């Protein structure tokens, strides 16, 4: 089977974009995922800037595994916000095409279990519109796992029923918040997975995903001590069963990116270097 590729989210380095790109190359990554909402990588950049960035990445011998188009807040869960958010997300899809990638990932908000819930309809309508547009451009709009179980997300994607919608599978989010099994999630969401994050974490206490993601959306953690609920940890030190998880990806024929994301830690470059080696060792088996 074709070997999976290793990617790095450039923002994990917490350094300027081009410095992060050079670091990713030095650490042996095959590609990078880049946030595409502000600064040098955003839908507001002009054609010349896009060509220059694409040429710089190509000269390093890297690919763009995906763009992250996360616009923050409650995702697409608030109807009054969605006209502007959907239009800006379409421009991020256009940027992806110009930069040579066919995946845009984001958090959309928490999908309710109840298909009759108003928020379910709001999310479905916004994501359906974006899926249709993405498909017309040869791009997949990939929802990141975490706020809901794989079963709920899979049913939601089935309702949309578009080749322009998919999944960015983050196993650590499932472990830390919903307590869902990433191995099972791979099988449940198999036909939708177009990109994955390589991240690990531990769940320390039961938590309400609705409350957790609402706190994140509001930009504050009042009333929460997340360190008592869950923690992100280096690859191999958390609750993701990597051998079983990677085998599940093999079993469904996934040969795409394992993109390292490190959102905490005092020395992200060191942690990312260890993560690259960890994944190289695993996928060589």
N, C-alpha and C positions, 0 to 999 in steps of 0.2 A: 504494500500500500504506500502511496505517496506520503512522505513525511510532513507532519504539520509544521507551520512556520511560527517563529517567535517574534512577537511585536512588543513595543513599549509605548505607553502613553507618554507623550513628550512632557506634559504638564507635571508628571510625577517627579521629574527632576527639579522642579521649582526654579528653573533658570530660563533665560531668553530662548526663543524658539530655535534659532539656528545653532546656538550652543547645545541645546538639548538634542537636536538632530545629530550633531557630531558625536555627542556622548552615546547616543543609541547605536551608532555605527561602531564606535570603539568597543562597546560591550558585546558586539556580535549579533545584534538584532537583524532580522530580515526586513522588518518594516516598522512603521509607527502609526499610532492613532493620534490625531490632533484635535483639540477643541476648536470649534469653528464658530465662535460666537462673538469674539472681540479681537481687537488688535490686528496683528499681521495675518491672522487666519480668521477671516470673517466674511460674511456675504457682502460686506460693504467694500471690500478690496476691488480694485479695478483689474481689467484684463492683463495689463502689463505686470502688475504685482503678482498675479496668479501664475503667469508664465515663468516669472523669475523664481518664485518659490518652488514650483514644480521642477524646474531645471536644476535647482540646488539639491533637491531631494534625489533626483535621478542621478546626479553626479556623484553623490555619496554611495550609490548602489542600493538605496532603500526603496521600498514601496510604501504607499499609504494604505494601511489595512482597512481603515475606516476614518470617517470624521465623526466627532461627537457634537451633536447639535442640541445639547441640553440647554434649554432657555430658562431653567430654574423655576422657582415658585412651585405651584401645584401641577406643573405639566400642562395638560390639556383638560384638566378637570373643571375649570371655571369657564362657562360658556361665553361670558362677556369678554374674556381675554383672547378667545380663540381666533377671531378674525385676523388680528395682528400676528399672533403666534404661528398660525398656519401659513400665512404669507411669508413670514421670515424663514420658516422651516423649508418652504419651497425654494427660497433663495440659497439655503444651505445645500439642498439637493443639487442645484445648479453649480454651486461651488465644487461639490464632490466630483461632478462630471468634468469640470475644468481641471481639477487636480489629479484626475485619473483613478479615482476609487469609486466603487459601486455600492458602498455601505455607509449609511448615516445612522448613528445610534443615539438614543435618548431615553430618559425616564419620562413616562407619560402621566404619572400620577397613579394612585392606587385603584386597580380595577375591582369593583364590588363583585361579590359572589352572586348577588341577585341581579339577573339580567333585566329585571323590570325597574331597577333603580335609575333615577334621573341621571346620576353621574355616569352610569354605564352607557347610557345613550349618548351623552355628551362626548365621552371618550371615543366611542365607536364612530360617531360622525366625523370628529376631527381626524382620527387615525385613518378612517376610510378615505377621506379626501386626500390625505397625504400619501396613502398607499397607491391610490390611482395616479397621482402626479409622479411619484417616484418610479412606478412601473413604466410610465410613458418615457422616462429618461434612462431606463435600464438600471435603476438604482433600487436597493431594498432599504426601506425605513425600518430599522431594527430596534425593537423595544427591549430595554435592559431588564433582566429578571431581578426580583428582590421584594417588591411590595406585596405581591400575592403569590400563591402557590402556582406551580407549573400547571396543574389541572385547570385552575381558573384562567390563567393566561392563555393556555391552549384553546379553551372554549371561546375566549374572546377573539383570538386570531381566526378561528374557524368561522365565527360570525361575520368577520370582515371579508374573508374569502377572496383575498387578492394576492397575486404574486409579488406585489410591491411592499408587502408587510412581512417582517420576520422577527428573529430573536437575536439579541446579543446576550449570551448566557454568561452570567457572573455567578460562579458557584458560591463564592463567599457571602454574597448578599442573601442567598437562600439559606445558608447555614446560620448566619448571624441574626436575621430578623424573623423570617417565617418558620425556620426550623425544618424547611423542606430538604429532601435528599437530592443533591445534585446529580447523582447517578440516575435516579428515577426521572429527574427533570430532563435529562438528555434524551431518554427514551420517549417521554411524553411529548416533547417539543421537537423531536428529531427532524421533521420535514421543514421546520421554520428556522433552524439555527444557521446563521450566516457568519457569525463572528462570536468570539468568546473573550472574556477577561480572565487572566490568570491572577487570582487573588485568593487569599486564605483568611479565615477568621474563626472566632470561637463565640458561641452563644453562652452567656453566663447566667442569664435569668430569663424567664418568660417576658415577652413584651408585646405590645399591641402595635402592629405594623401601621395602622392608620395614624396613631398618635406619633409614632417615630417619624414617619415621612411628613406629617403635618409640621412637626417641629423643624425638620430640615428645610421645608418649603418656606417657612416664615423667617429663616435665617437666625433662629435663636434656639436655645436649649433650656429655657426656663422650665423648671420642674423636672428636668431629666438629668440623670447622671449616666450618660451612655456607657461610660467605662464600667458600670455595674451591670449593664445589660448585654453588651457584646464588645468585642475588640477585633480589629484587623491585626493580623500577625504575619510574619514572613511565610513564604510558601513552604509547606511541609510541616508547619508548626501549629496548624489549626484543625478544624473539623472537616475539611475537604479530604476525602479519601482519594488521593491522586491516582493511584494505580487503577482503582476501579473506575474512577471518573474518566481517565484517559482511554481506558479500554472501551467504555461505553461510547465515547466519541469515535473510536476506531470502528466499533460495531455498526454505527450508523453511516459510516463512510465519510466522516468529517475530516477534511484535510486542510482546513483554513487556519486562521491565526489563533494562537494563544497569546493574547496581548496583556503584558504585565501592567498592573495598576498598583501603585503604592501611594496611599492617601495620607499616611501617618509616618512617624519615625523621624529621628533626628538626622539620619544620614541616608536619604533615599537612594543616592547613587550606589552606595555599598549594598543596600538591600536589593536593588534592582540587579546588580551584577550577580549576586548570589542566586536570585530568581532565574536569571538566564541560564546559569550553570545547572540549577535544579531541573529546569525543563529540558535542557539538552540531555542530561543524564536519563531522564524519564523516557523521552521519545526515541532514544537510541536503543532501548531495550527490545 
